Structures are given as C-alpha cells and as structure tokens.
C-alpha cells in the first residue's frame, strides 16, 4: 500500500511539473531569455512583411494607391532616390514611401527595412520641396546607419523597434513576425499603428539632422534651413501633433518634464542647424515651391 501511495505521489509530482512546464512553454519567451543577434536580412524581411500588411489592410491603413496617384509617387520616389544616392545601403532594402491619407495628422516616420510613411497632412503643411527633402533625408538616416551601440548589423531604427516592440510583445512573437509565421498579422498591424509614437534617442535625432544637412550641403542646392523652419514654426504655433519632431513625449511642455530628456537642449539643436546653414554657403537657396505646389494639388 505504501508503495502504491509512493507511486501515486511521484506520478502526481511528475504531472504537476509537466503541467507547469507545458504552461510555461506556451507563454511568450521573455526578452531577456531569447535575444538573438539580428541581421540586415532580418530587417529587410520585417520591412517587406510590414509592407505586405499595409497593402493588404486598406481599411486600417488608408494609403494612397500608386496606380491612382502615379505622378505623386513618381515625385516622391525621385526625391527618395536622390537621398539614397548618398547612403551606404541603397540596394540592401526594398525602399518604399507610403502616403497615408490623413489630413488631421502631420507626421513622417520610418519603419524597418527602408519603409517611410508620410501623411497627407504633413505634405500639405510643409512650405516647399526643400523642407520635404530634408525630412526624408532625416528619416532615411535611421535605416541607413548601423547602430553604434551594438555589435550586430542592426540599423538605428531596427534597434529601436527591437527595444520597443520585442520587450512588449515578447521576442518570440517579434521573430515570428520577421519570419512571416502564421497568425502574426495582427501583431504587425499593431506595430505599424504604434510606429508613429516611437521616440528616437536624442543623439540619434542629432545624427539624423547632421545626415540630412550633409546630404543637402554636399550634394544639392536646396535651402538648408528646412527642418529648422519647421521646428520654429510648430513651436510658435504650439501644434501638439508635432511633438515627434521635437522628440518630446506627448503632453510634455518641456524636456525637463521627463527625466529621460533632461539633458536635451533645444538650443543646441538649433545651433547645430545654424552651423550647417552657415557652412553650406550662399548657393543653397533653392526651394522648388512651384513644383511642390503642383504636387500638393494632386492630393485628395
């Protein structure tokens, strides 16, 4: 009888451990326990996967169709290619620009793998082509440049996505999305929806500013004060939905309202622009406002 009790007790313990193990195996793998080194190919795969999700969910992402707006996209593609001529990885990703039909939102942001999203509200707000070019160059930096804080091939934007999304949804789900596993489309939708809320680290923003200014000053004749003008305009107008460009958390009236941003100096960023503008020279004055006005007329 005692042997039977011992066998039953032993069996109960085994079943309990098995149940615990089975439950654990079906939970998301913690970020700290599953943190593989990602490659540029992973980033390309993720970008292409997100592109498929955007194109396949028009009710969620009202993107202007390329066939309906060929001249608009031709214009934007030429601009992006002008930026990419000076990048390190022009041919590493399938670069795309998506125009999001939302006049109430003024935003431009980057997805991994060479995808840039810009809203119709942003396009209509800008003064001219010189401002748009500077912003596209700024955003391209995040994909073009390898993250200097990592030994991997991750770009700045992929590192940020890995931090923001892998920790929140679990790295296993993040990897499944990259590998186009079944039942990950909703995770991809959620990632794209929240992409506009991702704040880049302040020195990444400074570096992106430098990249944009270097691209303009060393290769083109665009007026070099584009981003600076936008920053000053939105500060004067107190436009809340431009907090992403100021790189402040939503609702923060100043950088000191969030500890993470205390060491940021808005004046330092403006001074950096002024130095570039001075070094650019007097030839950088082109705005191409007439061309830009024609493009804006195409928007719905």
C-alpha positions in Angstrom: 0.0 0.0 0.0 2.8 2.4 0.9 4.5 1.6 -2.4 1.2 2.5 -4.2 1.0 5.7 -2.3 4.6 6.5 -3.2 4.0 5.8 -6.9 0.8 7.9 -6.9 2.6 10.8 -5.2 5.5 10.5 -7.6 3.1 10.4 -10.5 1.3 13.5 -9.2 4.6 15.4 -8.9 5.5 14.5 -12.5 2.1 15.5 -13.8 2.3 18.8 -11.9 5.8 19.6 -13.2 4.6 18.6 -16.7 1.6 20.9 -16.4 3.8 23.8 -15.2 6.4 23.1 -18.0 3.6 22.9 -20.6 2.1 26.2 -19.5 5.5 27.9 -19.4 6.3 26.7 -22.9 3.1 28.3 -24.3 3.8 31.7 -22.7 5.8 34.4 -24.7 9.5 33.8 -24.2 10.9 36.6 -22.0 13.0 39.2 -23.9 16.0 38.6 -21.6 15.9 34.8 -22.2 15.5 35.0 -26.0 17.5 37.8 -27.5 19.1 36.6 -30.8 21.5 38.6 -32.8 19.5 40.0 -35.8 20.9 40.7 -39.2 20.3 43.2 -42.0 18.4 40.4 -43.8 16.1 40.1 -40.8 15.4 43.8 -41.1 14.7 43.5 -44.8 12.3 40.6 -44.1 10.5 42.6 -41.4 10.2 45.7 -43.7 8.8 43.6 -46.5 6.4 41.9 -44.2 5.1 45.2 -42.8 4.7 46.5 -46.4 2.5 43.5 -47.3 0.4 44.1 -44.2 -0.1 47.8 -45.1 -1.1 47.0 -48.6 -3.4 44.2 -47.5 -5.3 46.2 -44.9 -6.6 49.3 -46.6 -9.4 49.7 -44.1 -6.8 50.1 -41.3 -4.2 51.9 -43.4 -5.8 54.3 -46.0 -2.7 54.5 -48.2 -3.0 56.4 -51.4 -2.8 53.9 -54.3 0.2 54.1 -56.6 -2.0 53.5 -59.6 -4.3 56.3 -58.8 -1.6 58.8 -57.9 1.3 57.9 -60.2 2.7 61.4 -60.5 2.7 61.9 -56.8 4.6 58.7 -56.1 7.0 59.3 -59.1 7.9 62.6 -57.5 8.4 61.1 -54.1 10.4 58.1 -55.5 12.8 60.5 -57.3 13.3 62.5 -54.1 14.0 59.4 -52.1 16.4 58.1 -54.7 18.2 61.5 -54.6 18.7 60.9 -50.8 19.7 57.3 -51.2 22.5 58.0 -53.7 24.5 59.2 -50.7 23.6 56.3 -48.4 25.6 53.2 -47.6 22.8 50.7 -48.1 20.8 51.9 -51.1 20.4 48.4 -52.6 20.2 46.5 -49.3 16.5 47.1 -48.8 13.3 47.5 -50.9 12.8 51.2 -50.2 9.2 52.5 -50.4 7.3 55.6 -49.5 3.7 55.3 -48.4 1.4 58.3 -48.4 -1.2 57.9 -45.6 -4.5 59.7 -46.3 -4.9 61.6 -43.0 -5.2 65.4 -43.2 -5.6 65.7 -39.4 -2.2 64.1 -38.7 1.1 65.8 -39.6 3.8 63.1 -39.5 6.6 61.3 -41.3 8.2 58.2 -39.7 10.3 55.2 -40.5 9.5 51.5 -40.5 12.4 48.9 -40.6 13.7 47.8 -43.9 13.6 51.0 -45.8 9.9 52.0 -45.5 8.9 55.6 -44.9 5.3 56.7 -44.1 4.2 60.3 -44.6 0.7 61.7 -44.1 -1.2 63.9 -46.4 -1.5 66.4 -43.5 2.3 66.6 -43.4 2.6 67.1 -47.1 0.0 69.9 -47.0 1.7 71.6 -44.0 5.2 72.0 -45.4 6.1 75.1 -47.3 8.1 73.5 -50.1 10.2 70.8 -51.6 13.3 71.8 -49.6 11.6 71.0 -46.3 10.3 67.7 -47.5 13.7 66.7 -48.9 15.3 67.5 -45.5 12.7 65.4 -43.6 13.0 62.4 -46.0 16.8 62.5 -45.6 16.4 62.8 -41.8 14.2 59.7 -41.7 16.4 57.7 -44.1 19.3 58.1 -41.7 17.6 55.8 -39.2 17.7 52.9 -41.7 21.0 53.8 -43.3 23.2 53.9 -40.3 24.3 50.9 -38.2 23.6 51.2 -34.5 26.9 52.2 -33.0 25.9 50.8 -29.6 25.6 47.2 -30.9 27.9 44.6 -32.3 25.2 43.4 -34.6 24.2 44.7 -38.1 21.1 46.4 -36.7 20.3 49.9 -38.0 19.2 52.6 -35.6 15.5 52.1 -36.4 15.7 48.3 -36.1 17.4 48.5 -32.7 14.7 50.9 -31.6 11.9 48.5 -32.8 13.6 45.6 -31.1 13.7 47.6 -27.8 10.1 48.9 -28.1 8.2 46.0 -29.5 10.1 42.9 -28.7 10.0 43.7 -25.0 6.3 44.5 -25.1 5.0 41.5 -27.2 7.8 39.1 -26.5 10.8 38.5 -28.7 9.4 35.1 -29.9 6.5 36.9 -31.5 8.8 39.6 -32.9 10.9 36.9 -34.6 7.8 35.1 -35.8 6.7 38.3 -37.5 10.0 38.7 -39.2 9.8 35.1 -40.4 6.3 35.6 -41.7 4.9 32.9 -39.5 1.1 32.3 -39.4 -1.1 34.3 -37.1 1.2 37.2 -36.8 -0.7 39.7 -39.0 -2.4 41.4 -36.1 0.9 41.9 -34.3 2.2 43.5 -37.5 -0.8 45.8 -37.6 -0.3 46.8 -34.0 3.3 47.5 -34.7 2.6 49.8 -37.6 -0.2 51.6 -35.8 2.2 52.4 -32.9 5.2 53.2 -35.1 4.3 56.9 -35.1 4.7 57.0 -31.4 8.2 55.7 -31.2 10.6 58.4 -30.0 14.2 58.2 -31.2 17.0 58.8 -28.7 18.1 62.4 -28.7 21.6 61.8 -30.1 20.1 59.7 -32.9 18.0 62.7 -33.7 21.1 64.9 -33.8 22.9 62.5 -36.0 19.9 62.3 -38.4 19.9 66.1 -38.5 23.6 66.0 -39.5 23.0 63.4 -42.1 20.2 65.5 -43.7 22.2 68.6 -43.7 25.3 66.9 -45.1 23.2 65.4 -47.8 21.9 68.8 -48.8 25.0 70.9 -48.4 27.4 68.5 -50.1 25.2 67.3 -53.0 22.3 69.6 -53.7 21.4 73.3 -53.8 18.3 73.1 -51.6 17.8 75.8 -49.0 19.4 74.3 -45.9 17.1 75.7 -43.3 14.1 73.4 -43.9 13.9 71.4 -40.7 14.9 74.4 -38.6 12.0 76.4 -40.1 9.5 73.6 -39.4 10.7 73.3 -35.7 10.4 77.1 -35.1 7.0 77.2 -36.9 5.5 74.5 -34.8 6.9 75.9 -31.6 5.3 79.3 -32.3 2.0 77.7 -33.3 2.0 75.2 -30.4 1.0 72.4 -32.6 0.6 69.3 -30.4 0.8 66.6 -33.1 4.3 67.7 -34.0 5.8 66.5 -30.7 7.5 63.7 -32.6 9.7 66.3 -34.4 10.6 68.0 -31.2 11.2 64.5 -29.9 9.3 65.2 -26.7 6.9 62.7 -25.1 3.2 63.5 -25.8 1.9 66.1 -23.3 5.3 67.3 -22.2 5.6 71.1 -22.2 9.4 70.9 -21.9 12.1 68.4 -21.9 12.6 68.7 -18.1 9.1 67.3 -17.5 10.5 63.8 -18.3 13.7 62.6 -16.6 14.8 60.7 -19.8 15.0 64.0 -21.6 16.5 66.4 -19.1 19.9 66.6 -20.8 18.4 67.7 -24.1 19.0 71.2 -25.3 16.6 72.6 -27.9 19.0 75.5 -28.4 21.9 73.1 -29.1 19.9 71.5 -31.9 19.1 74.9 -33.4 22.7 76.0 -33.0 23.7 72.8 -34.9 21.4 73.8 -37.7 22.8 77.3 -37.8 26.3 76.0 -38.1 25.4 73.8 -41.0 23.4 76.6 -42.7 26.4 78.9 -42.3 28.8 76.3 -43.7 26.5 75.4 -46.6 27.1 78.7 -48.4 25.1 81.2 -50.2 24.3 78.9 -53.2 21.9 76.7 -51.2 18.8 78.7 -51.8 16.5 76.5 -54.0 13.1 75.8 -52.6 11.2 74.5 -55.6 8.0 75.7 -54.2 6.2 75.8 -57.5 6.9 72.2 -58.2 5.8 71.3 -54.7 2.5 73.3 -55.0 1.7 71.3 -58.2 2.2 68.0 -56.3 0.0 69.2 -53.4 -2.8 69.9 -55.8 -2.8 66.2 -56.6 -3.7 65.2 -53.1 -7.3 64.3 -52.2 
